Amino acid sequence: MTIQRQTLRTLDDLIASGAVDAAQGEALRPVVERFQVAVTPAMLGLMARDESGAVAQGDAVAAQFLPDPREAMVAPEELADPIGDEAPRPLPGLIHRYADRVLVQPTHVCAVSCRFCFRRETVGPANGPLGEDQLRAIFAYIAQRPQIFEVILSGGDPLVLSPRRLRAMVDAIAAIEHVKVIRLHTRVPAVDPARVTPELVLALKWRGASYVVLHVNHAQELSPAALDACALLVDAGIPMLSQSVLLKGVNDDAVTLEALFRTLVAHRIKPYYLHHGDLAQGTGHFRTSLAHGQALMRASRRNLTGIAPPPYVLDIPGGHGKVPVGPAYVHDCAHGLEIEDPRGIRHSYPPKPQG
């Protein structure tokens, strides 16, 4: 089947590409009318196909990007703003939740539409990019607060912007003496690797440190082209981290997670966070229990080199911040403390005197 040259954005696009069967159309229509669709050619090309040419049932890439009728089911606990983005927003496009860093959303557009996105109610072409006056106000806000050490560019996805616009933002941030780090959160190197050009990489270079944080959930997403795009960044001296979301039916088993983390580390990308699924509306079919996530991280710490397992974290609903929720290895007991080793065996600490 010929891969589409353009991003798929409508139900008709999905059907015409063979990504979705026409018989599913009516069941999916309420979903695509409420939540946007965007599937890049790179991601369409990575979806496994069965003998008939249809997308294979249970494919890890398809599950992340193709709409599902279950998205129309909203549980009572699910929220339009599941991590409380609106509460710490002093200016449009600016979130200031933590004292030493701010998050800037220069665009609300992404290269793809993740079906589990915690900003799915606000991300999309309907919400335009920030204007020059809005950006100037944001940079003035940052300049007036010397405690701000790091500026995070998110969105949307900042790497959908042109190198010229990225260069202008990096230059504006670089002019603020107390900012030492710029961090960019993106899916682009994996989902649209052709965007990562030498010109774009050069736009991210400045007197301080730029970090690119790649959102990737399954090793299947890391195609040769994606890995080449990541290498272009790392070879230019831009460190890369990764963040992933624990997703039922995609990566919620130890073998799959470990393959992802090993692939990342082997290509000089440090796993940074594994997120517990947020309470975004219509995403209940993706969420695991915290206990299951903790068990997976316990197994990963036992099986993987120490540089591979990331912290398992939860963004507390209501804007209260992100906290580690991984397994505990320190246990109170009658005689003091017991420390659990990677095999699950407990040891007194400090050790009991010998003899």
Beta strands, then each sheet from edge to edge (+ up, - down):
strand 1: 94-98
strand 2: 101-104
strand 3: 150-153
strand 4: 181-186
strand 5: 209-215
strand 6: 240-245
strand 7: 269-275
strand 8: 312-316
strand 9: 321-324
strand 10: 330-333
strand 11: 336-340
strand 12: 346-349
sheet 1: 1+ 2- 3- 4- 5- 6- 7- 8- 9+
sheet 2: 10+ 11- 12+
end
